Amino acid sequence: MGKKILVNVLYNVGLILSIFGMGWAYNNNSPLIIFFFVATFATFLYFKIQLVKDFRKDIKK
């Protein structure tokens, strides 16, 4: 359970850094870098949703 909490924290940090990266890339007019940060944001979000579903399944047991 401790590992899952640590992974959740890392996913949250990744999501926050992706948002800041998108803002930075937008201010510097870099569409390719914006796409990269959008892709990393979507990936972190997908894995976080899967982790939350796994948390809920463990709690029900």
Biopython code that builds the backbone (N, CA, C, O; Angstrom):
import numpy as np
from Bio.PDB.StructureBuilder import StructureBuilder

atoms = [
    (1, "MET", "N", (0.829, -1.189, 0.000)),
    (1, "MET", "CA", (0.000, 0.000, 0.000)),
    (1, "MET", "C", (0.873, 1.253, 0.000)),
    (1, "MET", "O", (0.524, 2.253, -0.627)),
    (2, "GLY", "N", (2.004, 1.201, 0.700)),
    (2, "GLY", "CA", (2.895, 2.356, 0.745)),
    (2, "GLY", "C", (3.466, 2.696, -0.617)),
    (2, "GLY", "O", (3.651, 3.868, -0.948)),
    (3, "LYS", "N", (3.750, 1.652, -1.421)),
    (3, "LYS", "CA", (4.277, 1.882, -2.768)),
    (3, "LYS", "C", (3.244, 2.588, -3.637)),
    (3, "LYS", "O", (3.581, 3.467, -4.431)),
    (4, "LYS", "N", (1.987, 2.195, -3.479)),
    (4, "LYS", "CA", (0.927, 2.806, -4.284)),
    (4, "LYS", "C", (0.746, 4.275, -3.934)),
    (4, "LYS", "O", (0.477, 5.097, -4.810)),
    (5, "ILE", "N", (0.893, 4.604, -2.662)),
    (5, "ILE", "CA", (0.773, 6.004, -2.261)),
    (5, "ILE", "C", (1.924, 6.814, -2.842)),
    (5, "ILE", "O", (1.720, 7.935, -3.309)),
    (6, "LEU", "N", (3.128, 6.258, -2.816)),
    (6, "LEU", "CA", (4.280, 6.942, -3.396)),
    (6, "LEU", "C", (4.108, 7.126, -4.903)),
    (6, "LEU", "O", (4.421, 8.191, -5.435)),
    (7, "VAL", "N", (3.619, 6.107, -5.589)),
    (7, "VAL", "CA", (3.382, 6.213, -7.030)),
    (7, "VAL", "C", (2.321, 7.264, -7.313)),
    (7, "VAL", "O", (2.433, 8.012, -8.285)),
    (8, "ASN", "N", (1.288, 7.331, -6.473)),
    (8, "ASN", "CA", (0.243, 8.339, -6.637)),
    (8, "ASN", "C", (0.824, 9.745, -6.509)),
    (8, "ASN", "O", (0.485, 10.634, -7.289)),
    (9, "VAL", "N", (1.692, 9.941, -5.533)),
    (9, "VAL", "CA", (2.333, 11.244, -5.357)),
    (9, "VAL", "C", (3.174, 11.590, -6.582)),
    (9, "VAL", "O", (3.148, 12.729, -7.049)),
    (10, "LEU", "N", (3.916, 10.621, -7.103)),
    (10, "LEU", "CA", (4.738, 10.868, -8.289)),
    (10, "LEU", "C", (3.879, 11.193, -9.511)),
    (10, "LEU", "O", (4.248, 12.044, -10.320)),
    (11, "TYR", "N", (2.740, 10.520, -9.645)),
    (11, "TYR", "CA", (1.827, 10.839, -10.748)),
    (11, "TYR", "C", (1.296, 12.265, -10.607)),
    (11, "TYR", "O", (1.189, 12.990, -11.596)),
    (12, "ASN", "N", (0.966, 12.667, -9.383)),
    (12, "ASN", "CA", (0.487, 14.031, -9.168)),
    (12, "ASN", "C", (1.558, 15.054, -9.531)),
    (12, "ASN", "O", (1.260, 16.071, -10.156)),
    (13, "VAL", "N", (2.797, 14.789, -9.144)),
    (13, "VAL", "CA", (3.902, 15.691, -9.494)),
    (13, "VAL", "C", (4.067, 15.743, -11.011)),
    (13, "VAL", "O", (4.281, 16.817, -11.573)),
    (14, "GLY", "N", (3.969, 14.598, -11.673)),
    (14, "GLY", "CA", (4.063, 14.565, -13.128)),
    (14, "GLY", "C", (2.961, 15.354, -13.802)),
    (14, "GLY", "O", (3.206, 16.050, -14.787)),
    (15, "LEU", "N", (1.739, 15.252, -13.275)),
    (15, "LEU", "CA", (0.621, 16.024, -13.830)),
    (15, "LEU", "C", (0.859, 17.521, -13.668)),
    (15, "LEU", "O", (0.634, 18.293, -14.600)),
    (16, "ILE", "N", (1.311, 17.928, -12.492)),
    (16, "ILE", "CA", (1.553, 19.349, -12.238)),
    (16, "ILE", "C", (2.676, 19.874, -13.128)),
    (16, "ILE", "O", (2.562, 20.960, -13.697)),
    (17, "LEU", "N", (3.755, 19.109, -13.249)),
    (17, "LEU", "CA", (4.861, 19.545, -14.109)),
    (17, "LEU", "C", (4.446, 19.607, -15.572)),
    (17, "LEU", "O", (4.915, 20.472, -16.312)),
    (18, "SER", "N", (3.582, 18.707, -15.993)),
    (18, "SER", "CA", (3.087, 18.745, -17.366)),
    (18, "SER", "C", (2.263, 20.003, -17.622)),
    (18, "SER", "O", (2.360, 20.604, -18.692)),
    (19, "ILE", "N", (1.456, 20.401, -16.647)),
    (19, "ILE", "CA", (0.657, 21.617, -16.793)),
    (19, "ILE", "C", (1.569, 22.837, -16.890)),
    (19, "ILE", "O", (1.381, 23.694, -17.754)),
    (20, "PHE", "N", (2.563, 22.911, -15.993)),
    (20, "PHE", "CA", (3.504, 24.031, -16.061)),
    (20, "PHE", "C", (4.282, 24.017, -17.379)),
    (20, "PHE", "O", (4.547, 25.069, -17.960)),
    (21, "GLY", "N", (4.641, 22.831, -17.840)),
    (21, "GLY", "CA", (5.355, 22.713, -19.113)),
    (21, "GLY", "C", (4.516, 23.181, -20.286)),
    (21, "GLY", "O", (5.027, 23.819, -21.207)),
    (22, "MET", "N", (3.224, 22.866, -20.257)),
    (22, "MET", "CA", (2.341, 23.335, -21.325)),
    (22, "MET", "C", (2.265, 24.857, -21.332)),
    (22, "MET", "O", (2.286, 25.482, -22.393)),
    (23, "GLY", "N", (2.179, 25.444, -20.159)),
    (23, "GLY", "CA", (2.149, 26.911, -20.071)),
    (23, "GLY", "C", (3.433, 27.533, -20.576)),
    (23, "GLY", "O", (3.408, 28.525, -21.304)),
    (24, "TRP", "N", (4.557, 26.950, -20.188)),
    (24, "TRP", "CA", (5.859, 27.456, -20.634)),
    (24, "TRP", "C", (5.989, 27.348, -22.149)),
    (24, "TRP", "O", (6.430, 28.289, -22.809)),
    (25, "ALA", "N", (5.603, 26.196, -22.698)),
    (25, "ALA", "CA", (5.706, 25.994, -24.144)),
    (25, "ALA", "C", (4.754, 26.921, -24.896)),
    (25, "ALA", "O", (5.091, 27.405, -25.977)),
    (26, "TYR", "N", (3.582, 27.170, -24.344)),
    (26, "TYR", "CA", (2.641, 28.087, -24.991)),
    (26, "TYR", "C", (3.224, 29.497, -25.039)),
    (26, "TYR", "O", (3.110, 30.181, -26.056)),
    (27, "ASN", "N", (3.840, 29.927, -23.958)),
    (27, "ASN", "CA", (4.436, 31.264, -23.919)),
    (27, "ASN", "C", (5.615, 31.395, -24.875)),
    (27, "ASN", "O", (5.920, 32.496, -25.334)),
    (28, "ASN", "N", (6.279, 30.286, -25.179)),
    (28, "ASN", "CA", (7.428, 30.309, -26.088)),
    (28, "ASN", "C", (7.062, 29.892, -27.513)),
    (28, "ASN", "O", (7.942, 29.691, -28.350)),
    (29, "ASN", "N", (5.757, 29.762, -27.788)),
    (29, "ASN", "CA", (5.263, 29.420, -29.131)),
    (29, "ASN", "C", (5.937, 28.165, -29.682)),
    (29, "ASN", "O", (6.494, 28.181, -30.779)),
    (30, "SER", "N", (5.880, 27.084, -28.913)),
    (30, "SER", "CA", (6.474, 25.808, -29.312)),
    (30, "SER", "C", (5.389, 24.736, -29.382)),
    (30, "SER", "O", (5.152, 24.033, -28.400)),
    (31, "PRO", "N", (4.733, 24.605, -30.524)),
    (31, "PRO", "CA", (3.624, 23.656, -30.604)),
    (31, "PRO", "C", (4.046, 22.193, -30.428)),
    (31, "PRO", "O", (3.277, 21.399, -29.887)),
    (32, "LEU", "N", (5.240, 21.828, -30.869)),
    (32, "LEU", "CA", (5.685, 20.445, -30.714)),
    (32, "LEU", "C", (5.891, 20.107, -29.237)),
    (32, "LEU", "O", (5.557, 19.006, -28.797)),
    (33, "ILE", "N", (6.429, 21.033, -28.488)),
    (33, "ILE", "CA", (6.649, 20.801, -27.062)),
    (33, "ILE", "C", (5.318, 20.788, -26.318)),
    (33, "ILE", "O", (5.151, 20.031, -25.361)),
    (34, "ILE", "N", (4.370, 21.618, -26.748)),
    (34, "ILE", "CA", (3.032, 21.587, -26.153)),
    (34, "ILE", "C", (2.423, 20.204, -26.351)),
    (34, "ILE", "O", (1.849, 19.641, -25.419)),
    (35, "PHE", "N", (2.544, 19.653, -27.559)),
    (35, "PHE", "CA", (2.010, 18.320, -27.837)),
    (35, "PHE", "C", (2.672, 17.278, -26.947)),
    (35, "PHE", "O", (2.002, 16.375, -26.446)),
    (36, "PHE", "N", (3.980, 17.395, -26.746)),
    (36, "PHE", "CA", (4.701, 16.462, -25.875)),
    (36, "PHE", "C", (4.144, 16.521, -24.454)),
    (36, "PHE", "O", (3.901, 15.480, -23.844)),
    (37, "PHE", "N", (3.942, 17.717, -23.925)),
    (37, "PHE", "CA", (3.425, 17.842, -22.571)),
    (37, "PHE", "C", (1.973, 17.386, -22.468)),
    (37, "PHE", "O", (1.570, 16.844, -21.439)),
    (38, "VAL", "N", (1.190, 17.594, -23.508)),
    (38, "VAL", "CA", (-0.187, 17.096, -23.513)),
    (38, "VAL", "C", (-0.178, 15.573, -23.485)),
    (38, "VAL", "O", (-0.979, 14.960, -22.779)),
    (39, "ALA", "N", (0.723, 14.960, -24.250)),
    (39, "ALA", "CA", (0.820, 13.504, -24.270)),
    (39, "ALA", "C", (1.271, 12.959, -22.914)),
    (39, "ALA", "O", (0.739, 11.950, -22.450)),
    (40, "THR", "N", (2.239, 13.606, -22.276)),
    (40, "THR", "CA", (2.674, 13.136, -20.961)),
    (40, "THR", "C", (1.574, 13.342, -19.922)),
    (40, "THR", "O", (1.396, 12.508, -19.034)),
    (41, "PHE", "N", (0.832, 14.453, -20.030)),
    (41, "PHE", "CA", (-0.287, 14.702, -19.123)),
    (41, "PHE", "C", (-1.330, 13.599, -19.265)),
    (41, "PHE", "O", (-1.815, 13.065, -18.268)),
    (42, "ALA", "N", (-1.672, 13.261, -20.504)),
    (42, "ALA", "CA", (-2.676, 12.225, -20.741)),
    (42, "ALA", "C", (-2.200, 10.870, -20.217)),
    (42, "ALA", "O", (-2.994, 10.102, -19.674)),
    (43, "THR", "N", (-0.924, 10.580, -20.377)),
    (43, "THR", "CA", (-0.380, 9.315, -19.898)),
    (43, "THR", "C", (-0.418, 9.238, -18.375)),
    (43, "THR", "O", (-0.852, 8.235, -17.809)),
    (44, "PHE", "N", (0.038, 10.302, -17.713)),
    (44, "PHE", "CA", (-0.007, 10.321, -16.256)),
    (44, "PHE", "C", (-1.444, 10.224, -15.755)),
    (44, "PHE", "O", (-1.714, 9.522, -14.780)),
    (45, "LEU", "N", (-2.358, 10.916, -16.409)),
    (45, "LEU", "CA", (-3.757, 10.886, -16.003)),
    (45, "LEU", "C", (-4.345, 9.480, -16.157)),
    (45, "LEU", "O", (-5.078, 9.017, -15.284)),
    (46, "TYR", "N", (-4.029, 8.805, -17.253)),
    (46, "TYR", "CA", (-4.516, 7.439, -17.470)),
    (46, "TYR", "C", (-4.003, 6.507, -16.373)),
    (46, "TYR", "O", (-4.775, 5.747, -15.790)),
    (47, "PHE", "N", (-2.695, 6.567, -16.093)),
    (47, "PHE", "CA", (-2.135, 5.692, -15.072)),
    (47, "PHE", "C", (-2.673, 6.028, -13.682)),
    (47, "PHE", "O", (-2.851, 5.132, -12.857)),
    (48, "LYS", "N", (-2.933, 7.303, -13.415)),
    (48, "LYS", "CA", (-3.483, 7.695, -12.126)),
    (48, "LYS", "C", (-4.901, 7.150, -11.969)),
    (48, "LYS", "O", (-5.259, 6.676, -10.891)),
    (49, "ILE", "N", (-5.704, 7.208, -13.013)),
    (49, "ILE", "CA", (-7.063, 6.673, -12.954)),
    (49, "ILE", "C", (-7.022, 5.171, -12.701)),
    (49, "ILE", "O", (-7.808, 4.656, -11.905)),
    (50, "GLN", "N", (-6.113, 4.462, -13.370)),
    (50, "GLN", "CA", (-5.976, 3.029, -13.145)),
    (50, "GLN", "C", (-5.562, 2.736, -11.706)),
    (50, "GLN", "O", (-6.051, 1.781, -11.101)),
    (51, "LEU", "N", (-4.667, 3.549, -11.159)),
    (51, "LEU", "CA", (-4.222, 3.364, -9.789)),
    (51, "LEU", "C", (-5.353, 3.611, -8.802)),
    (51, "LEU", "O", (-5.482, 2.880, -7.820)),
    (52, "VAL", "N", (-6.176, 4.632, -9.044)),
    (52, "VAL", "CA", (-7.310, 4.919, -8.162)),
    (52, "VAL", "C", (-8.314, 3.768, -8.210)),
    (52, "VAL", "O", (-8.871, 3.394, -7.178)),
    (53, "LYS", "N", (-8.551, 3.209, -9.385)),
    (53, "LYS", "CA", (-9.445, 2.055, -9.484)),
    (53, "LYS", "C", (-8.895, 0.883, -8.685)),
    (53, "LYS", "O", (-9.650, 0.167, -8.027)),
    (54, "ASP", "N", (-7.581, 0.685, -8.741)),
    (54, "ASP", "CA", (-6.945, -0.387, -7.986)),
    (54, "ASP", "C", (-7.046, -0.133, -6.482)),
    (54, "ASP", "O", (-7.260, -1.067, -5.709)),
    (55, "PHE", "N", (-6.893, 1.130, -6.064)),
    (55, "PHE", "CA", (-7.080, 1.501, -4.655)),
    (55, "PHE", "C", (-8.469, 1.117, -4.181)),
    (55, "PHE", "O", (-8.632, 0.499, -3.129)),
    (56, "ARG", "N", (-9.461, 1.486, -4.962)),
    (56, "ARG", "CA", (-10.848, 1.224, -4.578)),
    (56, "ARG", "C", (-11.119, -0.269, -4.469)),
    (56, "ARG", "O", (-11.841, -0.716, -3.578)),
    (57, "LYS", "N", (-10.530, -1.042, -5.391)),
    (57, "LYS", "CA", (-10.714, -2.484, -5.354)),
    (57, "LYS", "C", (-10.062, -3.066, -4.095)),
    (57, "LYS", "O", (-10.621, -3.969, -3.472)),
    (58, "ASP", "N", (-8.879, -2.553, -3.713)),
    (58, "ASP", "CA", (-8.207, -3.036, -2.504)),
    (58, "ASP", "C", (-8.970, -2.650, -1.248)),
    (58, "ASP", "O", (-9.004, -3.419, -0.287)),
    (59, "ILE", "N", (-9.582, -1.472, -1.240)),
    (59, "ILE", "CA", (-10.322, -1.015, -0.065)),
    (59, "ILE", "C", (-11.573, -1.873, 0.137)),
    (59, "ILE", "O", (-11.950, -2.169, 1.271)),
    (60, "LYS", "N", (-12.211, -2.268, -0.958)),
    (60, "LYS", "CA", (-13.429, -3.080, -0.840)),
    (60, "LYS", "C", (-13.119, -4.462, -0.280)),
    (60, "LYS", "O", (-13.989, -5.088, 0.325)),
    (61, "LYS", "N", (-11.888, -4.950, -0.473)),
    (61, "LYS", "CA", (-11.520, -6.259, 0.063)),
    (61, "LYS", "C", (-11.321, -6.152, 1.509)),
    (61, "LYS", "O", (-11.003, -7.145, 2.163)),
]
sb = StructureBuilder()
sb.init_structure("model")
sb.init_model(0)
sb.init_chain("A")
sb.init_seg("    ")
for serial, (resi, resn, name, xyz) in enumerate(atoms, 1):
    if name == "N":
        sb.init_residue(resn, " ", resi, " ")
    sb.init_atom(name, np.array(xyz, "f"), 0.0, 1.0, " ", f" {name:<3s}", serial, name[0])
structure = sb.get_structure()
